[in-house]
Amino acid sequence: MVGLKKFIGDKTFYKSVFVIIIPIMIQQLFLSIAGYIDNLMINSYGGTAEAYNGVNAANRLMFVCNFIWLGASATASIFISQFFGANDKEKSNEALRLGLIVAGIFGVLSFLAIILFGNSVVDSYIQSPISRQYGYDYLEYIKYGTLLTAIIMMIGGAFRSVKKPGIALIAAICGIIVNVCLNYCLIFGHFGLPEMGAGGAALATVISRVVELAINVIYMLFGKDSFFKDVFKKTHISKALVIDYTKRGIPLICNEIMWSMGMVLLALFYTYKNDLWYNAFGYSQNVSELFNIVFAGLGNGTAVFIGASLGKGDFDQALKDSYRFKGLSIMMGVMVGVFMLVLSPIIVNLFNPIPEVRELTIQLLIINGVFLGVYCYNSVCFFILRAGGDSIRAFILDQSPTYLLSLPIAIVLGLNAQKWGLNIVMILLVSHIADIIKIFISNMFISQKKWLHNLTLGK
C-alpha cells in the first residue's frame, strides 16, 4: 500500500489539476458533440450512409493535417509553459511568435496537400462512386480552413500553457454554435440558403473557424489579463530558440505525422475494401470521440503541470506529479470506460444503422471501452516525456508498437479477412496487443528520468 500512495494526490493537487483539465475536457466534449451532430446531419442526407462514408473518408487526410498542426502547437507549448513557469513573459511571447510562423507554414502546406492528394485518399477508402463524389465535394471547401485551424491550435495551446484554458473554450463554443447552425442551413438548404450537401458541411466548418480565430486573436491582443499582448510588438526571435524549437519539434512533429498516418493506415486495413465495415468503424470512432475527451484533458494537464515545474527547476515536484498523473489516468480511464460501455449502444442508435452495422459498431465500442484505461495511462506517459523535451523517447513510445505490431497485424489480417473468415472486430482486437506492450515501454522510459530537463536555461 505504501508504494501505491505516490500515485494518489492530495486535495490541493486535484483541485489545481481539475481547474486546468475540466475546461479542456469541456471544450473537447463540445467539439465532439458538434462533430457528432454534424455526422448525424450528413448521415441523414440522401437517406443512406453514402454521404457519411464520403465525408468520413475525406476527413482521413484532415486527420493527418490536424496532428501535424497539433505537433507544431505542442512544441511551442513546451517552451511557453516552461518560460511561464520561469516567469519569463518576454520569452513566452517570443515562443508563440515563432509558433505562429510555423503554424502558418504548415497551414499552407496542408492546403496544397489536399489539392494534390485529397481525392486519391477518398478513393482508397471508399468503393462507391456516389460516396466518393460526396468526399470530393467536402474537400473542395474544407481546404480553405487549413490555415485558420493551424493558427487556432497554436493560440489555444499557448493559452493552456499559461493556465488560461477558458479563453480557448469560449472561442470554441462560439465556433461550434456557428458550425451547427450553418450545417443545418447549408447541408439541407434551409432559410433560403442553397442545398450544398457535403460541401455545405465543409463551408460551415470554415466559417466557424473564422469566428473562433477572431475571438482568440481579440483576447490575445486586447484582453485585460492576456499574457500575450506584446506578441506582435516585437519581431525578434532568437537563433537559440529557433534551433531548440527545431531540435525538439522535428521528432515531435514527425511523431504526430507517423502516429496519425499509422491510424489512417490501420483504418484502411481494418475495413479493407468493405464499405459496410467502414461504415461501422466510422460510427464507432464518432461515438468513441465523445468519451476520448479524457485524453485531451489529462494530456494537456500533464504537459502544463510537469512543464511548469521543470521550468522552475523543481525536478522533485515534477517527478512527484508524474506519479500522481499516472494514477489519475487509470482512475479516470476506467471510470469513463464504464460510462462508454453503458451509453454507447444508446448513442449508436441515433445513426439509425442497419442491424449488421449496429452490431459491429457496438462490438468495436466494447473493445474501445475496455481499453480506455490503458489508452489514458499510455497517453499521460507520453505527455510526461514530451513536457521535458524528451522527444526521441516519446517518438519511440508512440511509434514502435504501432508500426512493429499493430499495423503488420492489421495488414495481414485485413488483406486475408475474407479468405480466413475474419471480421473487423477480430482484426481490431488482435491488433490491440500493442497497447498492452506500450505500458511496459512507458514505465521503462519514465523510470530513466531523462525527461527531467529544464529547457529555459540559456534561452
Contacts in CASP RR format, 6 or more apart in sequence:
PFRMAT RR
TARGET T0000
AUTHOR 0000-0000-0000
METHOD contacts of the structure
MODEL  1
MVGLKKFIGDKTFYKSVFVIIIPIMIQQLFLSIAGYIDNLMINSYGGTAE
AYNGVNAANRLMFVCNFIWLGASATASIFISQFFGANDKEKSNEALRLGL
IVAGIFGVLSFLAIILFGNSVVDSYIQSPISRQYGYDYLEYIKYGTLLTA
IIMMIGGAFRSVKKPGIALIAAICGIIVNVCLNYCLIFGHFGLPEMGAGG
AALATVISRVVELAINVIYMLFGKDSFFKDVFKKTHISKALVIDYTKRGI
PLICNEIMWSMGMVLLALFYTYKNDLWYNAFGYSQNVSELFNIVFAGLGN
GTAVFIGASLGKGDFDQALKDSYRFKGLSIMMGVMVGVFMLVLSPIIVNL
FNPIPEVRELTIQLLIINGVFLGVYCYNSVCFFILRAGGDSIRAFILDQS
PTYLLSLPIAIVLGLNAQKWGLNIVMILLVSHIADIIKIFISNMFISQKK
WLHNLTLGK
6 320 0 8 1.000
6 323 0 8 1.000
6 324 0 8 1.000
7 323 0 8 1.000
7 324 0 8 1.000
7 326 0 8 1.000
7 327 0 8 1.000
7 330 0 8 1.000
8 324 0 8 1.000
8 327 0 8 1.000
9 324 0 8 1.000
9 328 0 8 1.000
13 321 0 8 1.000
13 324 0 8 1.000
14 328 0 8 1.000
16 305 0 8 1.000
17 301 0 8 1.000
17 305 0 8 1.000
17 325 0 8 1.000
17 328 0 8 1.000
19 163 0 8 1.000
20 160 0 8 1.000
20 163 0 8 1.000
20 165 0 8 1.000
20 297 0 8 1.000
20 300 0 8 1.000
20 301 0 8 1.000
20 304 0 8 1.000
20 305 0 8 1.000
21 297 0 8 1.000
21 298 0 8 1.000
21 299 0 8 1.000
21 300 0 8 1.000
21 301 0 8 1.000
23 165 0 8 1.000
23 166 0 8 1.000
23 169 0 8 1.000
24 160 0 8 1.000
24 165 0 8 1.000
24 169 0 8 1.000
24 296 0 8 1.000
24 297 0 8 1.000
24 300 0 8 1.000
24 301 0 8 1.000
25 293 0 8 1.000
25 294 0 8 1.000
25 296 0 8 1.000
25 297 0 8 1.000
26 169 0 8 1.000
27 165 0 8 1.000
27 166 0 8 1.000
27 168 0 8 1.000
27 169 0 8 1.000
27 172 0 8 1.000
27 173 0 8 1.000
27 296 0 8 1.000
28 292 0 8 1.000
28 293 0 8 1.000
28 296 0 8 1.000
28 297 0 8 1.000
29 290 0 8 1.000
29 293 0 8 1.000
30 169 0 8 1.000
30 172 0 8 1.000
30 173 0 8 1.000
30 176 0 8 1.000
31 172 0 8 1.000
31 176 0 8 1.000
32 289 0 8 1.000
32 290 0 8 1.000
32 292 0 8 1.000
32 293 0 8 1.000
33 176 0 8 1.000
33 290 0 8 1.000
34 176 0 8 1.000
34 179 0 8 1.000
34 180 0 8 1.000
35 286 0 8 1.000
35 289 0 8 1.000
36 286 0 8 1.000
36 287 0 8 1.000
36 289 0 8 1.000
36 290 0 8 1.000
36 347 0 8 1.000
37 180 0 8 1.000
37 183 0 8 1.000
38 179 0 8 1.000
38 180 0 8 1.000
38 183 0 8 1.000
38 201 0 8 1.000
38 205 0 8 1.000
39 52 0 8 1.000
39 55 0 8 1.000
39 56 0 8 1.000
39 286 0 8 1.000
39 351 0 8 1.000
40 350 0 8 1.000
40 351 0 8 1.000
41 183 0 8 1.000
41 184 0 8 1.000
41 187 0 8 1.000
41 188 0 8 1.000
41 201 0 8 1.000
42 51 0 8 1.000
42 52 0 8 1.000
42 55 0 8 1.000
42 187 0 8 1.000
42 197 0 8 1.000
42 198 0 8 1.000
42 201 0 8 1.000
43 49 0 8 1.000
43 51 0 8 1.000
43 52 0 8 1.000
43 351 0 8 1.000
43 352 0 8 1.000
44 352 0 8 1.000
45 51 0 8 1.000
45 187 0 8 1.000
45 188 0 8 1.000
45 197 0 8 1.000
45 198 0 8 1.000
49 279 0 8 1.000
49 353 0 8 1.000
49 357 0 8 1.000
50 128 0 8 1.000
50 130 0 8 1.000
50 131 0 8 1.000
50 134 0 8 1.000
51 131 0 8 1.000
51 134 0 8 1.000
51 197 0 8 1.000
51 198 0 8 1.000
52 279 0 8 1.000
53 126 0 8 1.000
53 128 0 8 1.000
53 131 0 8 1.000
53 134 0 8 1.000
53 275 0 8 1.000
53 278 0 8 1.000
53 279 0 8 1.000
54 122 0 8 1.000
54 126 0 8 1.000
54 131 0 8 1.000
54 132 0 8 1.000
54 134 0 8 1.000
54 135 0 8 1.000
54 138 0 8 1.000
54 198 0 8 1.000
55 134 0 8 1.000
55 135 0 8 1.000
55 138 0 8 1.000
55 198 0 8 1.000
55 201 0 8 1.000
56 125 0 8 1.000
56 278 0 8 1.000
56 282 0 8 1.000
57 121 0 8 1.000
57 122 0 8 1.000
57 125 0 8 1.000
57 126 0 8 1.000
57 131 0 8 1.000
57 132 0 8 1.000
57 135 0 8 1.000
57 278 0 8 1.000
58 118 0 8 1.000
58 121 0 8 1.000
58 122 0 8 1.000
58 134 0 8 1.000
58 135 0 8 1.000
58 136 0 8 1.000
58 138 0 8 1.000
58 139 0 8 1.000
58 142 0 8 1.000
58 198 0 8 1.000
59 138 0 8 1.000
60 121 0 8 1.000
60 125 0 8 1.000
60 264 0 8 1.000
60 267 0 8 1.000
61 113 0 8 1.000
61 114 0 8 1.000
61 117 0 8 1.000
61 118 0 8 1.000
61 121 0 8 1.000
61 139 0 8 1.000
62 114 0 8 1.000
62 142 0 8 1.000
63 260 0 8 1.000
63 263 0 8 1.000
63 264 0 8 1.000
64 257 0 8 1.000
64 260 0 8 1.000
64 261 0 8 1.000
64 264 0 8 1.000
65 107 0 8 1.000
65 110 0 8 1.000
65 113 0 8 1.000
65 114 0 8 1.000
65 146 0 8 1.000
66 149 0 8 1.000
66 153 0 8 1.000
66 260 0 8 1.000
67 256 0 8 1.000
67 257 0 8 1.000
67 259 0 8 1.000
67 260 0 8 1.000
68 106 0 8 1.000
68 110 0 8 1.000
68 253 0 8 1.000
68 256 0 8 1.000
68 257 0 8 1.000
68 260 0 8 1.000
69 103 0 8 1.000
69 106 0 8 1.000
69 107 0 8 1.000
69 110 0 8 1.000
69 149 0 8 1.000
69 150 0 8 1.000
69 153 0 8 1.000
69 154 0 8 1.000
70 153 0 8 1.000
70 256 0 8 1.000
71 249 0 8 1.000
71 252 0 8 1.000
71 253 0 8 1.000
71 255 0 8 1.000
71 256 0 8 1.000
72 99 0 8 1.000
72 102 0 8 1.000
72 103 0 8 1.000
72 106 0 8 1.000
72 150 0 8 1.000
72 153 0 8 1.000
72 154 0 8 1.000
72 249 0 8 1.000
72 253 0 8 1.000
73 99 0 8 1.000
73 103 0 8 1.000
73 153 0 8 1.000
73 154 0 8 1.000
73 156 0 8 1.000
73 157 0 8 1.000
74 157 0 8 1.000
74 252 0 8 1.000
74 256 0 8 1.000
74 303 0 8 1.000
74 386 0 8 1.000
75 99 0 8 1.000
75 102 0 8 1.000
75 245 0 8 1.000
75 248 0 8 1.000
75 249 0 8 1.000
75 252 0 8 1.000
75 253 0 8 1.000
76 95 0 8 1.000
76 96 0 8 1.000
76 98 0 8 1.000
76 99 0 8 1.000
76 102 0 8 1.000
76 154 0 8 1.000
76 157 0 8 1.000
76 158 0 8 1.000
76 245 0 8 1.000
77 157 0 8 1.000
77 158 0 8 1.000
77 160 0 8 1.000
77 161 0 8 1.000
77 303 0 8 1.000
78 248 0 8 1.000
78 303 0 8 1.000
78 307 0 8 1.000
78 386 0 8 1.000
78 387 0 8 1.000
78 388 0 8 1.000
78 389 0 8 1.000
78 455 0 8 1.000
79 91 0 8 1.000
79 92 0 8 1.000
79 95 0 8 1.000
79 241 0 8 1.000
79 244 0 8 1.000
79 245 0 8 1.000
79 248 0 8 1.000
79 455 0 8 1.000
79 456 0 8 1.000
79 459 0 8 1.000
80 92 0 8 1.000
80 95 0 8 1.000
80 96 0 8 1.000
80 157 0 8 1.000
80 158 0 8 1.000
80 161 0 8 1.000
80 162 0 8 1.000
81 161 0 8 1.000
81 162 0 8 1.000
81 303 0 8 1.000
81 304 0 8 1.000
81 307 0 8 1.000
81 308 0 8 1.000
81 311 0 8 1.000
81 387 0 8 1.000
82 307 0 8 1.000
82 308 0 8 1.000
82 310 0 8 1.000
82 311 0 8 1.000
82 454 0 8 1.000
82 455 0 8 1.000
82 456 0 8 1.000
83 89 0 8 1.000
83 91 0 8 1.000
83 92 0 8 1.000
83 95 0 8 1.000
83 311 0 8 1.000
83 456 0 8 1.000
83 459 0 8 1.000
84 92 0 8 1.000
84 161 0 8 1.000
84 162 0 8 1.000
84 163 0 8 1.000
84 227 0 8 1.000
84 308 0 8 1.000
85 307 0 8 1.000
85 308 0 8 1.000
85 311 0 8 1.000
85 312 0 8 1.000
85 456 0 8 1.000
86 311 0 8 1.000
86 312 0 8 1.000
86 456 0 8 1.000
88 456 0 8 1.000
89 227 0 8 1.000
89 230 0 8 1.000
90 230 0 8 1.000
91 241 0 8 1.000
91 456 0 8 1.000
91 459 0 8 1.000
92 158 0 8 1.000
92 161 0 8 1.000
92 162 0 8 1.000
92 227 0 8 1.000
92 228 0 8 1.000
93 227 0 8 1.000
93 228 0 8 1.000
93 230 0 8 1.000
93 231 0 8 1.000
93 234 0 8 1.000
94 234 0 8 1.000
94 236 0 8 1.000
94 237 0 8 1.000
94 238 0 8 1.000
94 241 0 8 1.000
95 241 0 8 1.000
95 245 0 8 1.000
96 154 0 8 1.000
96 155 0 8 1.000
96 158 0 8 1.000
96 228 0 8 1.000
96 231 0 8 1.000
97 231 0 8 1.000
97 232 0 8 1.000
97 234 0 8 1.000
97 235 0 8 1.000
97 237 0 8 1.000
98 237 0 8 1.000
98 241 0 8 1.000
98 242 0 8 1.000
98 245 0 8 1.000
99 154 0 8 1.000
99 245 0 8 1.000
100 151 0 8 1.000
100 154 0 8 1.000
100 155 0 8 1.000
100 231 0 8 1.000
101 237 0 8 1.000
102 154 0 8 1.000
102 245 0 8 1.000
103 150 0 8 1.000
103 151 0 8 1.000
103 153 0 8 1.000
103 154 0 8 1.000
104 147 0 8 1.000
104 150 0 8 1.000
104 151 0 8 1.000
106 150 0 8 1.000
107 146 0 8 1.000
107 147 0 8 1.000
107 149 0 8 1.000
107 150 0 8 1.000
108 146 0 8 1.000
108 147 0 8 1.000
110 143 0 8 1.000
110 146 0 8 1.000
110 147 0 8 1.000
110 150 0 8 1.000
111 143 0 8 1.000
111 144 0 8 1.000
111 145 0 8 1.000
111 146 0 8 1.000
111 147 0 8 1.000
114 139 0 8 1.000
114 142 0 8 1.000
114 143 0 8 1.000
114 146 0 8 1.000
115 143 0 8 1.000
118 139 0 8 1.000
119 132 0 8 1.000
119 136 0 8 1.000
119 139 0 8 1.000
122 132 0 8 1.000
122 135 0 8 1.000
122 136 0 8 1.000
122 139 0 8 1.000
123 132 0 8 1.000
124 268 0 8 1.000
125 267 0 8 1.000
125 268 0 8 1.000
125 271 0 8 1.000
125 278 0 8 1.000
126 132 0 8 1.000
126 135 0 8 1.000
126 275 0 8 1.000
126 278 0 8 1.000
127 273 0 8 1.000
127 275 0 8 1.000
128 275 0 8 1.000
131 275 0 8 1.000
134 197 0 8 1.000
134 198 0 8 1.000
135 198 0 8 1.000
137 196 0 8 1.000
137 197 0 8 1.000
137 198 0 8 1.000
137 199 0 8 1.000
137 202 0 8 1.000
138 198 0 8 1.000
138 199 0 8 1.000
138 201 0 8 1.000
138 202 0 8 1.000
139 202 0 8 1.000
140 199 0 8 1.000
140 202 0 8 1.000
141 199 0 8 1.000
141 200 0 8 1.000
141 202 0 8 1.000
141 203 0 8 1.000
141 205 0 8 1.000
141 206 0 8 1.000
142 202 0 8 1.000
142 205 0 8 1.000
142 206 0 8 1.000
144 206 0 8 1.000
145 205 0 8 1.000
145 206 0 8 1.000
145 209 0 8 1.000
148 206 0 8 1.000
148 209 0 8 1.000
148 210 0 8 1.000
148 212 0 8 1.000
148 213 0 8 1.000
149 209 0 8 1.000
151 213 0 8 1.000
152 171 0 8 1.000
152 209 0 8 1.000
152 212 0 8 1.000
152 213 0 8 1.000
152 216 0 8 1.000
155 168 0 8 1.000
155 213 0 8 1.000
155 216 0 8 1.000
155 217 0 8 1.000
155 220 0 8 1.000
156 167 0 8 1.000
156 168 0 8 1.000
156 216 0 8 1.000
157 168 0 8 1.000
157 300 0 8 1.000
158 220 0 8 1.000
158 228 0 8 1.000
159 165 0 8 1.000
159 166 0 8 1.000
159 167 0 8 1.000
159 168 0 8 1.000
159 216 0 8 1.000
159 220 0 8 1.000
160 168 0 8 1.000
160 300 0 8 1.000
160 301 0 8 1.000
160 304 0 8 1.000
161 303 0 8 1.000
161 304 0 8 1.000
162 227 0 8 1.000
162 228 0 8 1.000
163 304 0 8 1.000
164 227 0 8 1.000
165 300 0 8 1.000
167 216 0 8 1.000
167 219 0 8 1.000
168 216 0 8 1.000
170 215 0 8 1.000
171 212 0 8 1.000
171 213 0 8 1.000
171 215 0 8 1.000
171 216 0 8 1.000
171 219 0 8 1.000
172 212 0 8 1.000
174 211 0 8 1.000
174 212 0 8 1.000
174 215 0 8 1.000
175 208 0 8 1.000
175 209 0 8 1.000
175 211 0 8 1.000
175 212 0 8 1.000
176 208 0 8 1.000
178 204 0 8 1.000
178 207 0 8 1.000
178 208 0 8 1.000
178 211 0 8 1.000
179 204 0 8 1.000
179 205 0 8 1.000
179 207 0 8 1.000
179 208 0 8 1.000
182 200 0 8 1.000
182 203 0 8 1.000
182 204 0 8 1.000
182 207 0 8 1.000
182 208 0 8 1.000
183 200 0 8 1.000
183 201 0 8 1.000
183 204 0 8 1.000
184 190 0 8 1.000
185 191 0 8 1.000
185 192 0 8 1.000
185 193 0 8 1.000
185 204 0 8 1.000
186 193 0 8 1.000
186 194 0 8 1.000
186 195 0 8 1.000
186 196 0 8 1.000
186 197 0 8 1.000
186 199 0 8 1.000
186 200 0 8 1.000
186 201 0 8 1.000
186 203 0 8 1.000
186 204 0 8 1.000
187 195 0 8 1.000
187 196 0 8 1.000
187 197 0 8 1.000
187 198 0 8 1.000
187 199 0 8 1.000
187 200 0 8 1.000
187 201 0 8 1.000
187 204 0 8 1.000
188 195 0 8 1.000
188 197 0 8 1.000
189 195 0 8 1.000
189 196 0 8 1.000
196 203 0 8 1.000
219 226 0 8 1.000
220 226 0 8 1.000
220 228 0 8 1.000
220 229 0 8 1.000
220 231 0 8 1.000
221 228 0 8 1.000
221 229 0 8 1.000
221 231 0 8 1.000
221 232 0 8 1.000
222 229 0 8 1.000
223 229 0 8 1.000
238 459 0 8 1.000
240 458 0 8 1.000
240 459 0 8 1.000
241 459 0 8 1.000
244 455 0 8 1.000
244 459 0 8 1.000
248 389 0 8 1.000
248 391 0 8 1.000
248 455 0 8 1.000
249 391 0 8 1.000
250 391 0 8 1.000
251 391 0 8 1.000
251 392 0 8 1.000
251 394 0 8 1.000
251 395 0 8 1.000
252 386 0 8 1.000
252 391 0 8 1.000
252 394 0 8 1.000
252 395 0 8 1.000
254 395 0 8 1.000
255 391 0 8 1.000
255 394 0 8 1.000
255 395 0 8 1.000
255 398 0 8 1.000
255 399 0 8 1.000
258 395 0 8 1.000
258 398 0 8 1.000
258 399 0 8 1.000
258 402 0 8 1.000
258 403 0 8 1.000
259 398 0 8 1.000
259 399 0 8 1.000
259 402 0 8 1.000
262 402 0 8 1.000
262 403 0 8 1.000
262 407 0 8 1.000
265 407 0 8 1.000
265 410 0 8 1.000
266 402 0 8 1.000
266 406 0 8 1.000
266 407 0 8 1.000
266 410 0 8 1.000
266 431 0 8 1.000
267 278 0 8 1.000
267 281 0 8 1.000
269 407 0 8 1.000
269 410 0 8 1.000
269 411 0 8 1.000
269 413 0 8 1.000
269 414 0 8 1.000
269 415 0 8 1.000
269 427 0 8 1.000
270 277 0 8 1.000
270 281 0 8 1.000
270 410 0 8 1.000
270 414 0 8 1.000
270 424 0 8 1.000
270 427 0 8 1.000
270 428 0 8 1.000
270 431 0 8 1.000
271 277 0 8 1.000
271 278 0 8 1.000
271 281 0 8 1.000
271 424 0 8 1.000
272 414 0 8 1.000
272 415 0 8 1.000
272 417 0 8 1.000
274 417 0 8 1.000
274 424 0 8 1.000
276 356 0 8 1.000
276 357 0 8 1.000
276 360 0 8 1.000
277 360 0 8 1.000
277 423 0 8 1.000
277 424 0 8 1.000
279 353 0 8 1.000
279 357 0 8 1.000
280 353 0 8 1.000
280 357 0 8 1.000
280 360 0 8 1.000
280 361 0 8 1.000
280 364 0 8 1.000
280 424 0 8 1.000
281 364 0 8 1.000
281 424 0 8 1.000
283 348 0 8 1.000
283 351 0 8 1.000
283 353 0 8 1.000
283 357 0 8 1.000
283 361 0 8 1.000
284 361 0 8 1.000
284 364 0 8 1.000
284 365 0 8 1.000
284 368 0 8 1.000
286 351 0 8 1.000
287 344 0 8 1.000
287 347 0 8 1.000
287 348 0 8 1.000
287 361 0 8 1.000
287 365 0 8 1.000
288 340 0 8 1.000
288 365 0 8 1.000
288 368 0 8 1.000
288 369 0 8 1.000
290 347 0 8 1.000
291 336 0 8 1.000
291 337 0 8 1.000
291 339 0 8 1.000
291 340 0 8 1.000
291 369 0 8 1.000
291 372 0 8 1.000
292 372 0 8 1.000
292 375 0 8 1.000
294 332 0 8 1.000
294 333 0 8 1.000
294 336 0 8 1.000
294 372 0 8 1.000
294 376 0 8 1.000
295 375 0 8 1.000
295 376 0 8 1.000
295 379 0 8 1.000
298 325 0 8 1.000
298 328 0 8 1.000
298 329 0 8 1.000
298 332 0 8 1.000
298 376 0 8 1.000
298 379 0 8 1.000
298 380 0 8 1.000
298 383 0 8 1.000
299 379 0 8 1.000
299 380 0 8 1.000
299 383 0 8 1.000
300 383 0 8 1.000
301 325 0 8 1.000
301 383 0 8 1.000
302 322 0 8 1.000
302 325 0 8 1.000
302 380 0 8 1.000
302 383 0 8 1.000
302 384 0 8 1.000
302 387 0 8 1.000
303 383 0 8 1.000
303 386 0 8 1.000
303 387 0 8 1.000
305 321 0 8 1.000
305 325 0 8 1.000
306 318 0 8 1.000
306 321 0 8 1.000
306 322 0 8 1.000
306 325 0 8 1.000
306 383 0 8 1.000
306 384 0 8 1.000
306 387 0 8 1.000
306 388 0 8 1.000
307 318 0 8 1.000
307 387 0 8 1.000
307 388 0 8 1.000
309 315 0 8 1.000
309 317 0 8 1.000
309 318 0 8 1.000
309 321 0 8 1.000
310 318 0 8 1.000
310 387 0 8 1.000
310 388 0 8 1.000
310 452 0 8 1.000
310 453 0 8 1.000
310 454 0 8 1.000
310 455 0 8 1.000
311 454 0 8 1.000
311 455 0 8 1.000
311 456 0 8 1.000
313 454 0 8 1.000
315 452 0 8 1.000
318 387 0 8 1.000
318 452 0 8 1.000
319 449 0 8 1.000
319 452 0 8 1.000
322 384 0 8 1.000
322 446 0 8 1.000
325 380 0 8 1.000
325 384 0 8 1.000
326 377 0 8 1.000
326 380 0 8 1.000
326 381 0 8 1.000
326 446 0 8 1.000
327 377 0 8 1.000
328 380 0 8 1.000
329 373 0 8 1.000
329 376 0 8 1.000
329 377 0 8 1.000
329 379 0 8 1.000
329 380 0 8 1.000
330 373 0 8 1.000
330 376 0 8 1.000
330 377 0 8 1.000
332 376 0 8 1.000
333 372 0 8 1.000
333 373 0 8 1.000
333 375 0 8 1.000
333 376 0 8 1.000
333 377 0 8 1.000
334 372 0 8 1.000
334 373 0 8 1.000
336 372 0 8 1.000
336 376 0 8 1.000
337 369 0 8 1.000
337 370 0 8 1.000
337 372 0 8 1.000
337 373 0 8 1.000
340 365 0 8 1.000
340 368 0 8 1.000
340 369 0 8 1.000
340 372 0 8 1.000
341 365 0 8 1.000
341 366 0 8 1.000
341 369 0 8 1.000
341 370 0 8 1.000
344 362 0 8 1.000
344 365 0 8 1.000
344 366 0 8 1.000
344 369 0 8 1.000
345 362 0 8 1.000
345 365 0 8 1.000
348 358 0 8 1.000
348 361 0 8 1.000
348 362 0 8 1.000
348 365 0 8 1.000
349 358 0 8 1.000
351 361 0 8 1.000
353 361 0 8 1.000
360 423 0 8 1.000
360 424 0 8 1.000
360 425 0 8 1.000
363 425 0 8 1.000
364 424 0 8 1.000
364 425 0 8 1.000
364 428 0 8 1.000
367 425 0 8 1.000
367 428 0 8 1.000
367 429 0 8 1.000
367 432 0 8 1.000
371 432 0 8 1.000
371 435 0 8 1.000
374 435 0 8 1.000
374 436 0 8 1.000
374 438 0 8 1.000
374 439 0 8 1.000
375 435 0 8 1.000
377 439 0 8 1.000
377 442 0 8 1.000
378 397 0 8 1.000
378 435 0 8 1.000
378 438 0 8 1.000
378 439 0 8 1.000
378 442 0 8 1.000
381 397 0 8 1.000
381 442 0 8 1.000
381 443 0 8 1.000
381 445 0 8 1.000
381 446 0 8 1.000
382 394 0 8 1.000
382 397 0 8 1.000
382 398 0 8 1.000
382 442 0 8 1.000
384 446 0 8 1.000
384 451 0 8 1.000
385 391 0 8 1.000
385 393 0 8 1.000
385 394 0 8 1.000
385 397 0 8 1.000
385 445 0 8 1.000
385 446 0 8 1.000
385 451 0 8 1.000
386 394 0 8 1.000
387 451 0 8 1.000
388 451 0 8 1.000
388 452 0 8 1.000
388 453 0 8 1.000
388 455 0 8 1.000
389 451 0 8 1.000
389 453 0 8 1.000
389 455 0 8 1.000
390 445 0 8 1.000
390 450 0 8 1.000
390 451 0 8 1.000
390 453 0 8 1.000
393 445 0 8 1.000
393 448 0 8 1.000
393 450 0 8 1.000
393 451 0 8 1.000
396 441 0 8 1.000
396 445 0 8 1.000
397 438 0 8 1.000
397 441 0 8 1.000
397 442 0 8 1.000
397 445 0 8 1.000
400 441 0 8 1.000
401 434 0 8 1.000
401 435 0 8 1.000
401 437 0 8 1.000
401 438 0 8 1.000
401 441 0 8 1.000
402 434 0 8 1.000
404 434 0 8 1.000
405 431 0 8 1.000
405 433 0 8 1.000
405 434 0 8 1.000
405 437 0 8 1.000
406 431 0 8 1.000
406 432 0 8 1.000
406 433 0 8 1.000
406 434 0 8 1.000
407 431 0 8 1.000
409 427 0 8 1.000
409 430 0 8 1.000
409 431 0 8 1.000
409 433 0 8 1.000
410 427 0 8 1.000
410 431 0 8 1.000
413 420 0 8 1.000
413 422 0 8 1.000
413 426 0 8 1.000
413 427 0 8 1.000
413 430 0 8 1.000
413 431 0 8 1.000
414 422 0 8 1.000
414 427 0 8 1.000
416 422 0 8 1.000
417 423 0 8 1.000
417 424 0 8 1.000
417 427 0 8 1.000
445 451 0 8 1.000
END
